[in-house]
Amino acid sequence: MASKLEALAPGSAQSATHLAPYTSFRIGGAADMLFQPPSMAALSGALAAASELSVPVTLLGGGTNVLVSDLGVRGMVVRLAGAFDYIRWGGEQGGAVEVEAGAAVKLARLVRESVDAGFKGLEFAAGIPGTVGGAALMNAGAFGGEVGDAIIAMTGVSSLGEVIEHGRENLEFSYRKLALGGGVMVTSVRFRLLRSPAGSLRTVVEKIKAKRRRKQPFGLHNAGSVFKNPAGENAGRLIELAGLKGRVVGDAEVSTEHANFIVNRGAARARDVCDLMSIVQQEVWRRSGVWLEPELRLIGDWG
């Protein structure tokens, strides 16, 4: 495996790199190799080589909404950064504008720049952590909005290293999901936003942020919402009804502020979080007859 990894991205990758510092949970073992591609061409070449050499590839992204195994991740972990961290604004036409954002752009930055420029369509996402690429792949949403509603096109690289462009007509968004076949790794996203008074948008953003501060845990590492909301229900409410707020496994705890968050109290392991998730699912099923589906993505070697 070592010789194969060296052939994927010579001189531009790190071996045996611990991933915990790259995740919002601050949890996780080491990757066999961490690759942060310096260009689109480098990414394409590395993915093509990985496919040819049968090396597994895992996208880490911004490290939010994921739980990395204590045993680490085999093969190559790709984390998009510098070359994929940009925002390009188009010209305004008829009160609308198109903006392209690299997959590594923090979603919070795109929301802020959009609001400051006086364009609506993403203000609901204020306070959602993570990157544009991750937000697109999970169709991130809050307060009645979803990023998929504003997306008009997307560029990515397939598992074979082919650059692929998808227009809106080929993008299938659903609740917390984008159906994107072929193992495509998103590299950029184009949005269409509409002109709106910046002052009004800032007011909306401040109200959303204030609501998040009142209801969500701050000061402890977490990965955002752990479970998807079942149809017509609220996962946090079901977890609270099951009496699980404050339940602890190791150093992982169901937040006492928002039951659909699990927090790292300082030294939590991935297995602690995983076991706590299982307890929550079983107790909610016993109490309410609803099986909660994880929104959190588990990556790596789980034995």
Secondary structure, DSSP 4 states (H G I P E B T S, - for coil): -HHHHHHHSTTSEEEEEE-GGGSTT----EEEEEE--SSHHHHHHHHHHHHHHT--EEE-TTS-SEEE-TT-EEEEEE---GGG--EEE---BTTEEEEEEETTSBHHHHHHHHHHHTEESSGGGTT--SBHHHHHHTT-EETTEEGGGTEEEEEEE-TTS-EEEEEGGG-EEETTEEE--TT-EEEEEEEEEEE--HHHHHHHHHHHHHHHHHHS--SSEE-S--BPPPTTS-HHHHHHHTT-TT-EETTEEE-SS-TT-EEE-SS--HHHHHHHHHHHHHHHHHHHS-PPPB-SEEES---
